[in-house]
Amino acid sequence: MINITFPDGSKKQFHKGITGAEIASSISKSLAKSAMVVSVDGELKDLSLPIHKDCVLRILTENDPEALEIIRHDAAHIIAEAAKELFPDIQVTIGPAIKDGFYYDFARSVPFTTDDLAKIELKMHEIVKRNESFNREECSREQAIKMFKQMGEHYKAEIIASIPEDQTITLYRQGNFVDLCRGPHCPSTGRIKHFKLMKVAGAYWRGDSNNEMLQRIYGTAWATKEQLDEHLYRLEEAEKRDHRKLGRELNLFHFQEEAQGMVFWHEKGWNLYRTIESYIRRKLQKANYIEVKTPLMVDRKLWEASGHWEKFREDMFTVETEDRTYALKPMSCPCHIQIFNQGTKSYRDLPIRMAEFGCCHRNESSGGLHGLLRVRNFVQDDGHIFCSEDQINAETVEFCKSLLEVYKDFGFLKIKVKFSDRPDVRAGEDSVWDKAESSLKAAVEEAGLEYEMNPGEGAFYGPKLEFVLTDAVGRDWQCGTFQVDFVLPERLSAEYVAPGGEKKRPVMLHRAIIGTFERFIGILIEEYAGKFPLWLAPTQIALVGITNDQDDYLSSLNAKLIDAGIRSELDISREKVNYKIRNFSNLKVPIIAVVGKKEQESETVTLRYLGSDEQKTISVDELIALVLTDNKKYFG
């Protein structure tokens, strides 16, 4: 007999060799029907596998979060079976579960079409209806290689040949289809009902650009129809909000081949950029930061001393001149220490809060570039706080408070905090990391923020907090960071005079709230679908005359608004008024001020608000006060 402990702490004895499916049946018929896999001492296994020892056991159904990966893994096997039935000449390669879905890579000489995807999806539903069992088999490495070669699956045979000789090979068979797989799987294909194929893309065999190109079919799979529908709705919304599409339509920015990953900001996009920069600068001033500017390009000696050369060399753009190697800076931290090191610093000077809108470059792969969200040239709201150890808590609390205020102003109210501790490759001794991690944990707890652990994801010089905001479509974006660093001040010889006259190393706190301007603006465009609130909008007020008799008055009014600091634009073209209004509405200007003969005589304007049929006539002075009052909420 063996003892099985259940999640509620209860225990029960069963005969040795009982399966998870049999245990589920002994509990209830409904559980047996809904069970997908079992967790045996924390390891997921097939329901059909015998259990031979005492263990803690969980029976997972589709309602358990962990079951989603099983569903998606099963869907990958089903798509492979479907594709092989429809196109027997193809070879299957690999097909894992991924975030929100799955993919499978196929070797086929003819490209898959949209019609092919529809046929494959239809065949997948047919396989689901067949309710084929997922059956686990074991064989030797040599047997598996021979079998897949006989089947013409040379990619599978190559994968197996790379597995150590003494390792048992596990296969899963459903119907007439067999695949190399460690498992686990749910009992049968009939459990996988809610999926959709999304797109086909190219992918190199084993991710190596020197290898042949395969065709990758992406799909999504969920436990329920409601989850699938919700996901497809989010994707549809995300497509409508795509910042690249809106960037073109709203004339904000563009990219071109001659400067890959680098933004050409247009006037309206640059208005938006400068508004955000002014807002952040005001926040920095109120928090007693000094603003600095450091060189764009620095000799490799500094990067070697800081440790960045060893860690980031492949991501740096370099320049050779006069027998020296320079690197365009990928971050500003070492340069800020150079400013700190000028002159003698006392403990009385601490904390020194140093900020820079730092222009940085990183050599991202061209395939990884994605509009504003991943670029090669970017500007960070970079800041570093030089302080003593006993000032860490207060500075952390103050930063977290400021960060939440900023996110609230931009409309992000749902924030998650991740605590990223030491990575495998890092600078500094373990004792230094112990001190840094304990200091940061104490500080974030004092700030009253809940956090989840993000193991091994710290910066190479220190642990960090990552602030993740959730947008209107439910997507997560990691923007702000806060890092405690005892390493760089040591490596770059930063020091201050302590109360007793001895020299001490300051702690360096790395902080950013929006992260990079480019990425944050991309997120904002998608968050608001281009319909920015009044204080952020590239054009706040659009002026339109009913006839061209109002042109002179509109021009003087436009000048008055601009003098007041309002981002105003007018249209005095010969187009009809309805065309002008429609054009500014398409450009998502929040307020359109219409002026006719009556408004001109009374020095008023009639306002039309974006997305509303409401109209309101007010004086010019009231219009100016309306906009400036809104601006003051964020810049006051």
Secondary structure, DSSP 8 states (H G I E B T S, - for coil): -EEEE-TTS-EEEE-TTEEHHHHHHHH-HHHHHHEEEEEETTEEE-TTSEE-S-EEEEEEETTSTTHHHHHHHHHHHHHHHHHHHH-TT-EE----EETTEEEEEEE-SS---HHHHHHHHHHHHHHHHHT-B-EEEEE-HHHHHHHHHHTT-HHHHHHHHTS-TTS-EEEEEETTEEEE------SBGGG--EEEEEEEEEEEGGG-TTS-EEEEEEEEEESSHHHHHHHHHHHHHHHHT-HHHHHHHTT-EE--GGGTT--EE-HHHHHHHHHHHHHHHHHHHHTT-EE----SEEEHHHHHHHTHHHHHGGG--EEEETTEEEEE-S-SHHHHHHHHTSS--BGGG--EEEEEEEEEE----GGG-BTTTB-SEEEEEEEEEEE-GGGHHHHHHHHHHHHHHHHHHTT---EEEEEE---SS-SS-HHHHHHHHHHHHHHHHHTT---EEETT-SBTTB-EEEEEEE-TTS-EEEEEEEEEESHHHHHTT--EE-TTS-EE--EEEEEESS-BHHHHHHHHHHHHTT---TTT-SS-EEEEESSGGGHHHHHHHHHHHHHTT--EEEE-SSS-HHHHHHHHHHTT-SEEEEE-HHHHHHTEEEEEETT---EEEEEHHHHHHHHHHHHHHHH-
